[in-house]
């Protein structure tokens, strides 16, 4: 089998892509936690483009995440006059959308809890499953059947070739329904049955929380098991020629032969919620990093090299961050025991030397697992996870940190939810809001909200005081929804679409977040809440300098270089000619500020940009300013992320941009170069290729630009404060536990605040926003901030008035939590 390679990334959703559906013509429907549905259509050039968004309008639409999708082509009776999209949501409703007008034509209400699956039968009936343990059949907008029998949530549905329905449930069974009556119950798995797919010519594939897939005949006989995932399997799909795909919380998609052979593993940045095959055989994956990806075996359809390079760089950065978190050894509370010998997973392909032989194998995310050789079965049996011992002073029940779902947690508990089922994993950090943890746990495991208080009670008892219920809780006696009384006043949140003054404007494209004042218990939106915190989206500097002025400055600096030792780096006559590469670069930079989807730079223009970025620090600032705008273009960002430095020097940041930033921030400092360098770093958060680069650089980048904190130049300080905001937003999106890095951010924020006089309002404000965003993310961060004296600092800034005083008050309030 030819390997699948990345073909395209479908970016546009603001939160997890939770569901997929493929239309007969090969278009892709994606449903998201952001409550929207998007249609992606392939053009004549083979590129996928977003052609429609189905979203709540005039009070009609989903109000919570979209958990299930189906498609009804034109001509299917009872559904819609034309083609229709059917969606199910956590808001308990099923909606039918006209696929041409994007209008809701039917709203189907009746389920008590989240809708987990929908399908449209060949007769035009809509079938929906729910956490309320029922399956409902809808015809012409009315519920005509309620199918009961499952003893737990119904999590997936499939129509069999003979028209019967197959359902999978949290009760570990599959049920066959003929004429809407249960005719057969199959004890399918050791844990919840989460996904079902038709395997033509064979039968059915099921995916389970027990980390296995099974192949079944249409008569209900198990034909084989597919083992290899190390986390819950949320989804599966299959092709007519017998290829099976699965997606898991272990952050991988696996391709299988039905005989159990794993043919390929596709690593992803986060867990996989859905997989589906296109009619062409290409594979679509839906990931919790907000992106759907298309993968292909066809050489002609593979994406550009820049796309693959950017994806690989992002994955490498994630792996490096995970290794830095978990690989420190030392036997402390985080990471693996000191001196532990880790073996490559490939060792599991060879037989053991003797029965009971035990080995420890490296796993994704920096973790490790122990395996024992079972000679009777002829296979390695996974014994369990390997973790370090408890850190000194660790009072959280259960001891040291553990990996779960690609992230390091203070602890991971086994929770027995149902008799006869495997325990569920509940991950938690000190200081986490137990209601937020409970909501995440219920969602991940397909459990109804009625378990919420029981889970919260379990958390509070099991952590031995490691987490605490919020000090002030108000609960709606009818819905149980949490509410926190708002502070006086209102306004917009920085980074959520509102500009915060000169310098950096709004969102960084696909990384923007919506709304503000989220309910701290349910995550629901609302107008009540803090006025300024937290920042939700990355800031960018997108002002375009005067074209004539920057061209003139480049020409002057080039002429100065031509008369010295760096003459070889001066512009050639062809490069500086009217209409030549310099003019093209200037035009492209100006266009990037408003239109961020152009083609890659031609070779001549890229070569010129590389030359400009190699100029000495005193002449470097125009090149940095041009690059600041150019990185806002997605294609150019990918080119620069992959560009190597002309010469790599010890202590230099990696890559072409790293070399330029290092030179710009070296002694003796040149304020113009320092200012443009920091602003360039800010704009690197705008697209995924360079976002991976700034993440990977992390502490080294902060060390490089750190002198800006005490700069006498206001614009330099403001640029650094904006960079701190972007890093704070990233760390909160990542739910990272990198305390050392966060500590460095806080130290720089203190320096910026102390160096900024009272009239430098914008710099002070942005530094406070960075601190407040970080402080709301974790109790350890609040403790660090208090140790650094932020309470007294924010108390003193409350009297500054205006947005600085308001932000200081909000930060102080968070620090006292």
C-alpha positions in Angstrom: 0.0 0.0 0.0 1.3 3.5 -0.9 1.5 5.7 2.2 -1.0 8.5 2.7 0.6 12.0 2.5 -0.9 15.3 3.6 -2.9 16.8 0.8 -4.7 19.8 2.4 -5.6 21.4 5.7 -9.1 22.8 6.1 -8.8 25.8 8.4 -11.7 28.0 9.4 -13.2 26.5 12.6 -12.4 28.2 15.8 -12.6 25.1 18.0 -12.4 21.3 17.7 -13.7 19.7 14.5 -16.1 17.1 16.0 -17.9 15.5 13.1 -17.5 14.8 9.4 -19.7 13.8 6.5 -18.8 13.3 2.8 -21.3 14.1 0.1 -21.8 11.9 -3.0 -19.8 14.5 -5.1 -16.8 14.4 -2.8 -17.5 17.6 -0.9 -16.7 17.6 2.8 -18.9 18.7 5.7 -17.3 19.6 9.0 -19.1 20.2 12.3 -17.3 21.9 15.2 -17.4 22.7 18.9 -17.7 26.4 17.7 -21.4 25.5 16.8 -20.9 25.9 13.0 -21.0 23.5 10.1 -18.8 24.2 7.0 -19.0 22.9 3.5 -15.6 22.4 1.7 -15.8 21.9 -2.1 -13.0 20.7 -4.4 -12.3 23.1 -7.3 -11.0 22.4 -10.7 -7.5 23.0 -9.4 -7.9 20.2 -6.9 -7.9 22.6 -3.9 -10.6 22.5 -1.3 -12.3 25.8 -0.5 -14.9 26.8 2.2 -18.0 27.4 0.2 -20.7 27.6 2.9 -21.1 28.0 6.6 -24.2 26.9 8.4 -24.5 29.0 11.5 -27.2 30.2 14.0 -29.1 33.2 12.6 -32.1 35.1 13.8 -32.4 32.7 16.8 -32.4 29.6 14.6 -29.4 27.2 14.7 -27.3 25.2 17.1 -26.3 26.8 20.4 -23.7 24.1 21.4 -21.2 22.0 19.6 -22.1 20.0 16.5 -21.6 16.3 17.3 -23.0 14.5 14.3 -23.6 15.1 10.6 -25.5 13.4 7.7 -26.3 14.4 4.1 -29.5 13.8 2.1 -29.1 14.2 -1.6 -31.8 15.9 -3.7 -34.7 13.5 -4.3 -34.6 11.7 -0.9 -38.3 11.9 0.3 -39.6 13.6 3.5 -36.4 15.5 4.2 -36.1 18.6 2.1 -37.2 19.8 -1.4 -33.5 19.9 -2.4 -30.3 18.5 -0.9 -30.1 18.7 2.9 -27.6 18.7 5.7 -28.7 17.0 8.9 -26.9 17.9 12.1 -27.1 16.8 15.8 -25.8 18.8 18.7 -25.0 18.9 22.3 -28.0 21.3 22.5 -30.2 18.1 22.2 -31.7 19.1 18.8 -31.5 17.7 15.3 -31.6 20.3 12.6 -32.3 19.9 8.9 -30.6 22.6 6.7 -31.3 23.4 3.1 -28.0 22.8 1.4 -28.5 25.6 -1.1 -29.9 28.4 1.0 -28.2 27.4 4.3 -31.6 27.9 6.1 -33.0 25.6 8.8 -36.1 23.9 7.4 -36.8 21.5 10.3 -36.0 21.5 14.0 -36.4 18.1 15.6 -36.8 18.2 19.4 -37.3 15.3 21.8 -34.0 14.1 23.0 -33.1 14.9 26.6 -29.4 15.0 26.2 -26.7 15.4 23.6 -27.4 14.0 20.1 -24.5 11.7 19.3 -25.2 10.3 15.8 -27.6 11.0 12.9 -28.2 9.3 9.6 -30.8 9.5 6.8 -32.2 6.2 5.5 -32.9 5.5 1.9 -36.6 6.0 2.6 -36.0 9.5 3.9 -36.3 8.8 7.6 -33.9 10.7 9.9 -32.5 8.6 12.7 -30.8 10.1 15.7 -29.1 8.6 18.8 -28.5 10.3 22.1 -26.9 10.2 25.5 -30.4 9.7 26.8 -30.1 6.0 25.8 -32.7 6.3 23.0 -32.8 6.2 19.2 -35.5 8.4 17.6 -36.9 8.0 14.1 -38.2 11.2 12.4 -40.4 11.4 9.4 -41.6 14.7 7.9 -40.5 16.6 10.9 -42.3 14.4 13.4 -40.9 11.7 15.7 -42.6 8.4 14.7 -40.5 5.9 16.7 -38.5 5.9 19.9 -36.2 2.8 20.2 -35.4 1.8 23.7 -33.3 -1.1 25.0 -29.7 0.1 25.4 -28.7 0.5 29.1 -26.4 3.4 28.5 -25.8 6.2 26.1 -26.3 5.4 22.4 -23.1 6.6 20.7 -23.1 5.6 17.1 -25.5 4.4 14.3 -25.1 2.6 11.0 -27.6 1.5 8.3 -26.9 -2.1 7.1 -27.2 -3.1 3.4 -30.6 -4.8 4.1 -32.0 -1.6 5.6 -31.7 -2.7 9.3 -30.1 -0.3 11.8 -27.1 -1.1 13.9 -26.4 0.9 17.1 -23.4 1.0 19.5 -23.6 2.0 23.1 -21.9 2.8 26.3 -23.3 -0.5 27.6 -20.6 -2.2 25.5 -23.2 -3.8 23.1 -24.3 -3.4 19.6 -28.0 -3.8 18.8 -29.6 -4.7 15.5 -33.0 -3.1 14.8 -35.3 -4.5 12.1 -38.4 -2.5 11.3 -37.5 -0.4 14.3 -37.6 -3.4 16.7 -34.5 -4.9 18.4 -33.8 -8.3 16.9 -30.3 -9.0 18.1 -28.0 -7.9 20.9 -24.2 -8.4 20.5 -21.8 -8.2 23.5 -19.3 -6.4 21.4 -16.5 -4.8 23.5 -15.2 -4.5 27.1 -16.1 -0.8 27.0 -18.3 1.7 25.1 -18.8 1.1 21.4 -18.0 4.6 20.0 -17.9 4.2 16.2 -19.3 2.0 13.4 -18.5 1.6 9.8 -19.6 -0.6 6.9 -16.9 -2.8 5.5 -18.2 -3.8 2.1 -18.0 -7.5 1.3 -17.1 -8.4 4.9 -19.5 -6.8 7.3 -19.0 -4.1 9.9 -16.1 -2.5 11.9 -16.7 -1.2 15.4 -14.4 1.1 17.4 -14.4 1.2 21.2 -13.2 2.9 24.3 -11.3 -0.3 25.1 -8.7 0.8 22.5 -9.6 -1.9 20.0 -11.5 -2.2 16.7 -13.4 -5.4 15.8 -14.5 -6.7 12.4 -17.9 -8.4 12.3 -19.8 -10.4 9.8 -23.3 -9.2 9.0 -24.5 -12.2 11.0 -22.9 -10.7 14.1 -19.8 -13.0 14.3 -16.5 -11.4 15.3 -14.0 -12.0 12.5 -11.0 -10.3 14.1 -9.5 -7.6 16.3 -7.4 -4.6 15.3 -5.0 -3.7 18.2 -2.4 -0.9 18.3 -4.0 2.3 19.7 -3.1 3.3 23.2 -6.2 5.5 23.9 -9.9 5.6 23.4 -10.9 5.0 19.7 -13.5 7.6 18.8 -14.1 6.8 15.2 -13.6 4.5 12.2 -14.3 4.3 8.5 -13.7 1.8 5.7 -13.4 1.7 1.9 -14.9 -0.7 -0.6 -11.5 -2.4 -1.1 -11.1 -3.3 2.6 -9.0 -0.4 4.0 -10.0 0.6 7.5 -9.1 3.9 9.2 -9.4 4.7 12.9 -9.0 7.9 15.0 -8.1 7.9 18.7 -7.4 10.1 21.7 -3.7 8.9 21.4 -3.4 11.6 18.7 -3.1 9.1 15.8 -5.1 7.9 12.8 -4.2 4.4 11.9 -4.8 2.6 8.5 -5.5 -1.1 8.7 -6.1 -4.2 6.7 -9.1 -6.0 7.9 -6.9 -8.9 9.0 -5.5 -6.8 11.8 -2.3 -5.6 10.0 -1.6 -1.9 10.8 -0.4 -0.4 7.5 0.4 3.2 8.5 0.1 5.6 11.5 -0.6 9.3 10.9 0.4 11.4 13.9 -1.7 14.4 14.7 -1.3 17.4 17.1 -4.2 16.3 19.2 -6.9 13.7 19.4 -9.1 12.6 16.5 -12.8 12.9 16.7 -13.8 11.7 13.2 -12.4 10.0 10.1 -14.0 9.5 6.6 -13.0 8.4 3.1 -13.7 10.5 0.0 -15.0 8.8 -3.1 -11.4 9.1 -4.5 -10.0 7.1 -1.7 -8.5 10.1 0.0 -8.8 10.2 3.8 -10.3 13.1 5.9 -9.4 13.4 9.6 -11.1 15.8 12.1 -8.8 16.9 14.9 -9.3 18.8 18.2 -6.7 21.3 17.0 -9.5 23.0 15.1 -8.3 21.6 11.7 -9.6 18.9 9.3 -7.0 17.4 7.1 -7.1 15.6 3.8 -4.6 12.8 3.1 -3.9 11.1 -0.2 -2.0 8.1 -1.6 -2.0 9.7 -5.1 1.2 11.4 -6.0 -0.6 13.9 -8.2 -2.9 15.1 -5.4 -0.3 15.5 -2.7 -0.1 19.0 -1.2 2.8 21.4 -1.8 6.1 20.7 0.0 5.6 23.8 2.1 2.4 22.3 3.6 4.1 19.1 4.6 7.2 20.9 5.9 5.0 23.2 8.1 3.1 20.3 9.4 6.3 18.4 10.2 7.7 21.4 11.9 4.6 21.8 14.0 4.7 18.1 15.0 8.4 18.4 15.8 7.8 21.4 18.0 5.1 19.6 19.9 7.3 16.6 20.4 10.1 18.8 21.7 7.8 20.5 24.1 6.5 17.2 25.3 10.0 15.9 25.8 11.0 19.0 27.7 7.9 18.5 30.0 8.3 14.8 30.6 11.8 13.8 29.8 13.6 15.5 32.7 13.8 12.2 34.7 15.2 12.7 38.1 12.4 10.7 39.7 10.4 13.9 40.4 6.7 14.3 40.3 6.7 15.0 36.6 8.3 12.8 34.0 9.8 9.3 34.0 12.0 7.6 36.6 15.7 8.4 36.3 17.8 5.8 34.5 14.8 4.2 32.8 15.8 2.4 29.6 13.3 3.2 26.9 13.0 1.0 23.8 11.7 2.0 20.4 8.1 0.8 19.6 9.5 -1.3 16.7 10.8 -3.8 19.3 7.1 -4.9 19.7 7.2 -6.4 16.2 9.7 -9.1 17.2 8.9 -11.9 19.7 10.2 -11.9 23.2 13.1 -13.9 24.5 11.1 -15.7 27.2 7.7 -15.9 28.7 7.1 -12.9 31.0 10.0 -10.8 29.6 9.2 -7.2 30.4 10.3 -4.2 28.4 9.5 -0.4 28.6 8.6 1.2 25.3 8.5 4.9 24.5 5.0 6.2 23.6 3.7 9.4 22.0 3.7 12.6 24.1 6.9 11.6 26.1 5.3 8.8 28.0 6.2 5.1 28.3 4.4 1.8 28.8 5.5 -1.6 30.1 4.9 -4.7 28.0 5.3 -8.4 28.9 5.7 -11.2 26.4 2.9 -13.8 26.5 4.4 -16.9 24.9 1.0 -18.7 24.9 -0.6 -15.9 22.9 2.5 -15.1 20.9 2.2 -11.4 21.6 3.3 -8.5 23.7 0.7 -7.6 26.3 0.6 -4.0 27.5 0.8 -4.0 31.3 0.4 -0.3 31.9 1.7 3.2 32.0 5.1 4.0 33.5 5.3 7.3 35.6 7.7 8.9 37.9 7.3 8.9 41.7 5.6 11.7 43.6 7.4 15.0 44.0 8.4 16.2 47.4 5.5 17.9 49.0 3.0 16.4 46.5 -0.3 16.3 48.5 -2.5 15.4 45.6 -3.8 11.9 46.2 -2.2 9.3 44.2 1.3 10.8 43.7 3.2 11.8 40.6 2.3 13.3 37.3 1.0 11.1 34.4 0.5 11.4 30.7 -3.0 11.2 29.3 -4.2 12.2 25.9 -0.8 13.6 24.9 -0.6 15.9 28.0 1.1 15.8 31.4 -1.3 16.0 34.3 -0.8 16.1 38.1 -2.9 13.0 38.2 -5.0 10.6 36.2 -7.8 8.7 38.1 -9.6 5.6 37.1 -13.4 6.3 37.5 -15.8 3.4 37.6 -18.9 4.7 35.9 -20.8 1.6 35.0 -20.8 -2.0 36.2 -19.0 -4.4 33.9 -17.2 -1.6 32.0 -13.6 -0.6 32.1 -12.8 2.4 34.3 -12.7 5.8 32.5 -9.7 8.1 32.8 -10.1 11.4 34.6 -7.2 13.8 34.2 -6.8 16.7 36.6 -4.3 19.4 37.7 -4.0 21.1 41.0 -6.2 24.2 41.1 -8.4 23.1 38.3 -12.1 24.0 38.5 -13.8 20.7 39.3 -16.8 21.7 37.3 -14.7 22.3 34.2 -13.0 19.0 34.8 -16.3 17.2 35.2 -17.7 18.7 32.0 -14.6 17.7 30.0 -14.7 14.2 31.4 -18.4 13.7 30.6 -18.0 15.0 27.1 -14.9 12.9 26.3 -16.7 9.7 27.5 -20.1 10.3 26.1 -21.8 10.5 29.4 -24.9 12.6 30.3 -24.7 15.8 32.3 -26.8 14.1 35.1 -23.5 12.6 36.3 -22.0 16.1 36.8 -22.4 16.5 40.5 -21.3 12.9 41.2 -18.1 13.5 39.2 -17.4 16.8 41.0 -18.0 15.1 44.4 -15.5 12.3 43.3 -12.9 14.9 42.4 -13.2 16.8 45.6 -12.9 13.6 47.7 -10.2 11.9 45.6 -7.8 14.9 45.5 -7.6 15.3 49.3 -7.8 19.0 49.0 -5.6 19.2 45.9 -8.5 21.1 44.1 -11.3 23.0 45.7 -14.8 23.9 44.6 -15.1 27.6 43.6 -15.5 29.7 46.7 -18.6 31.4 45.4 -21.1 29.3 43.5 -24.5 30.3 42.2 -26.6 27.6 40.5 -29.8 28.0 38.6 -32.2 25.7 40.5 -33.8 24.6 37.2 -30.9 24.1 34.9 -27.9 23.8 37.3 -26.0 26.3 35.2 -23.3 28.2 37.0 -23.4 32.0 37.2 -20.9 34.5 38.5 -22.1 38.0 39.2 -20.4 40.4 36.8 -18.2 43.3 37.8 -19.5 46.7 37.1 -19.3 48.1 33.6 -18.9 46.3 30.3 -16.8 46.3 27.2 -14.9 44.1 24.8 -12.1 41.6 25.5 -8.7 42.3 24.0 -7.8 39.8 21.3 -11.4 38.8 20.7 -11.8 41.1 17.7 -11.4 44.5 19.3 -8.3 46.6 18.6 -6.4 47.8 21.7 -4.8 50.8 20.2 -1.9 51.6 18.0 0.4 48.8 17.2 -1.3 45.5 17.1 -4.7 44.9 15.7 -7.2 42.0 15.8 -7.2 38.4 15.2 -4.6 36.1 13.7 -7.0 34.5 11.2 -7.9 30.9 12.1 -6.7 31.3 15.6 -9.3 33.9 16.6 -11.8 33.2 19.3 -15.4 34.3 19.6 -17.3 36.0 22.4 -16.4 36.8 26.0 -17.6 36.5 29.5 -17.8 32.7 29.4 -19.5 31.0 32.2 -16.7 29.4 34.4 -18.8 26.3 35.1 -20.3 25.5 31.8 -18.1 27.3 29.3 -21.3 28.9 27.9 -21.2 32.4 26.5 -22.8 35.4 28.0 -22.5 39.2 28.3 -21.7 39.0 32.0 -18.1 38.6 33.0 -14.7 40.4 33.1 -14.3 43.3 30.8 -10.7 42.8 29.7 -9.7 39.3 30.6 -8.7 36.9 29.3 -7.1 37.5 25.9 -8.6 35.0 23.4 -6.8 35.7 20.1 -3.4 36.4 18.8 -2.4 40.0 18.0 -0.7 41.2 14.8 1.1 44.4 13.7 -0.4 44.9 10.2 0.2 48.6 9.5 1.8 49.2 6.1 4.7 51.7 6.0 4.9 54.2 3.1 6.1 52.4 0.0 8.3 55.2 -1.3 9.9 55.8 2.1 10.9 52.2 2.7 12.2 51.8 -0.9 14.3 54.9 -0.5 15.7 53.6 2.8 16.6 50.2 1.4 18.4 51.9 -1.5 20.4 54.2 0.9 21.4 51.3 3.1 22.4 49.2 0.2 24.6 51.9 -1.2 26.3 52.2 2.2 26.9 48.4 2.2 28.3 48.6 -1.4 31.2 50.7 -0.2 32.3 48.4 2.7 33.1 44.8 3.7 29.6 43.7 3.1 29.5 44.8 -0.5 28.4 41.3 -1.6 25.1 41.7 0.2 24.2 45.0 -1.5 21.3 45.0 -4.0 22.2 44.3 -7.6 21.0 46.7 -10.3 18.5 44.0 -11.5 17.1 43.7 -7.9 16.7 47.4 -7.4 15.4 48.2 -10.9 11.9 49.6 -11.3 9.5 46.6 -11.5 12.2 44.3 -10.3 12.3 41.9 -7.3 12.4 44.7 -4.7 9.3 46.4 -6.1 7.5 43.0 -6.2 8.4 42.4 -2.6 7.1 45.8 -1.5 3.9 45.2 -3.4 3.5 41.7 -1.9 4.1 43.0 1.7 1.5 45.7 1.3 -1.0 43.1 0.0 -0.3 40.6 2.8 -1.7 43.0 5.4 -5.2 42.7 3.9 -5.2 39.5 1.7 -3.3 36.7 3.4 -3.7 33.9 0.9 -1.4 34.6 -2.0 1.0 32.2 -3.8 4.5 31.5 -2.6 7.2 34.0 -3.4 9.0 33.4 -6.7 12.6 32.3 -6.4 14.0 35.8 -7.2 12.0 37.5 -4.6 12.7 34.9 -1.9 16.4 35.2 -2.7 16.3 38.9 -2.3 14.4 38.7 1.0 17.0 36.2 2.3 19.8 38.6 1.3 18.0 41.6 3.0 17.6 39.5 6.2 21.4 38.8 6.2 22.3 42.5 6.5 24.1 43.8 9.6 22.0 44.9 12.5 22.4 48.6 11.7 20.9 48.1 8.3 18.5 45.3 9.1 15.3 47.1 10.2 13.7 47.7 6.8 14.0 44.0 5.9 12.5 43.1 9.3 9.6 45.5 8.7 8.9 44.0 5.3 9.1 40.5 6.7 6.7 41.5 9.5 4.0 42.0 6.8 5.1 39.1 4.6 4.6 36.5 7.3 0.9 37.4 7.4 0.7 35.6 4.1 0.1 31.9 4.7 2.3 30.7 1.7 5.2 33.0 2.6 5.0 32.1 6.2 5.4 28.4 5.2 8.4 29.3 3.0 10.1 31.3 5.8 9.4 28.6 8.4 11.3 26.1 6.2 14.1 28.5 5.2 17.5 27.8 6.7 19.9 30.5 7.9 22.7 31.3 5.5 25.2 30.3 8.2 24.1 28.8 11.6 26.1 30.2 14.5 26.2 28.8 18.1 23.6 30.5 20.3 21.6 31.7 17.3 17.8 31.1 17.0 17.1 28.4 14.4 16.3 29.1 10.8 16.5 32.2 8.6 14.2 34.2 10.8 16.0 33.1 13.9 19.3 34.4 12.5 17.8 37.7 11.7 16.1 38.2 15.1 19.3 37.2 16.9 21.3 39.7 14.9 18.7 42.5 15.5 18.7 42.0 19.3 22.5 41.6 19.7 24.7 44.2 21.4 25.1 47.1 20.7 21.4 47.4 20.4 19.9 49.3 17.5 16.4 50.5 18.6 14.9 50.4 15.1 16.1 46.8 14.6 15.0 45.8 18.1 11.5 47.2 17.5 10.9 45.6 14.1 12.4 42.3 15.4 9.9 42.1 18.3 7.0 43.0 16.0 8.0 40.3 13.5 8.0 37.8 16.4 4.5 38.9 17.3 3.3 38.3 13.7 4.7 34.8 13.6 1.6 33.7 15.6 -0.6 34.5 12.6 -0.2 31.3 10.7 0.4 27.7 11.7 3.8 27.2 10.0 5.5 30.0 12.0 3.3 29.5 15.1 5.1 26.1 15.4 8.4 27.9 15.1 7.7 30.5 17.9 6.4 27.7 20.1 9.6 25.6 19.5 11.9 28.5 20.2 10.0 29.4 23.4 12.5 30.4 26.1 15.3 31.0 23.6 13.2 33.6 21.8 12.2 35.4 25.0 15.9 35.4 26.1 16.8 36.9 22.7 14.3 39.8 22.9 14.3 40.1 26.7 16.3 43.3 26.7 13.3 45.0 25.2 11.6 44.9 28.6 13.8 47.7 30.0 14.2 49.6 26.7 13.9 53.4 26.9 12.0 53.2 23.7 8.2 53.0 24.2 7.6 51.2 20.9 10.1 48.5 21.8 8.5 47.8 25.2 5.0 47.8 23.7 6.1 45.2 21.1 7.5 42.9 23.8 4.3 43.3 25.8 2.3 42.3 22.8 4.5 39.2 22.3 3.8 38.3 25.9 0.1 38.5 25.2 0.4 36.1 22.2 2.4 33.6 24.2 -0.1 33.8 27.0 -3.0 33.0 24.6 -1.0 30.1 23.1 -0.2 28.6 26.5 -3.9 28.7 27.5 -5.0 27.1 24.2 -2.4 24.4 24.8 -3.4 23.9 28.5 0.3 23.7 29.0 2.1 23.0 32.3 5.4 24.6 31.3 5.8 26.6 34.6 9.4 27.5 34.0 8.4 29.2 30.7 5.4 30.9 32.3 7.7 32.1 35.1 9.9 33.8 32.5 6.9 35.4 30.9 5.8 36.8 34.3 9.3 38.1 35.0 9.4 40.0 31.7 6.0 41.4 32.4 7.2 42.8 35.8 10.2 44.4 34.0 8.0 45.9 31.3 5.6 47.4 33.9 8.4 48.8 36.1 10.1 50.3 33.0 6.9 51.9 31.6 5.9 55.4 32.9 2.3 56.3 33.6 1.8 57.9 30.2 2.7 54.6 28.4 -0.8 53.4 28.8 -0.8 50.8 26.0 2.3 49.0 27.1 1.1 48.8 30.7 -2.3 47.5 29.5 -0.9 44.8 27.3 1.5 43.6 30.0 -1.4 43.3 32.5 -3.5 41.4 29.9 -0.7 38.9 29.5 -0.4 38.4 33.2 -4.2 38.1 33.7 -4.6 35.7 30.9 -1.9 33.4 32.3 -3.2 33.8 35.9 -6.6 32.6 35.0 -5.2 29.4 33.5 -3.6 27.7 36.5 -3.3 28.1 40.3 0.5 27.5 40.1 0.8 30.5 37.8 -1.1 32.6 40.2 1.2 31.5 43.0 4.2 32.5 40.9 2.7 35.8 40.1 2.1 36.5 43.8 5.7 35.6 44.6 6.9 38.0 42.0 5.0 40.8 43.8 2.2 41.2 41.3 -0.4 41.7 44.0 1.2 44.9 45.3 2.0 46.0 41.7 -1.6 45.6 40.5 -3.0 47.2 43.6 -0.9 50.3 42.9 -2.0 50.3 39.3 -5.7 50.2 40.2 -5.5 54.0 40.8 -4.2 54.7 37.3 -7.7 55.0 36.0 -8.9 54.1 32.5 -8.3 50.6 31.0 -5.0 50.2 32.9 -6.8 50.6 36.2 -9.6 48.3 35.2 -7.2 45.6 33.9 -5.1 45.9 37.1 -8.3 45.3 39.2 -9.2 42.2 37.2 -5.7 40.8 37.5 -5.7 41.4 41.2 -9.0 39.7 41.5 -7.6 36.6 39.7 -4.5 36.5 41.8 -6.6 36.3 45.0 -8.4 33.2 43.8 
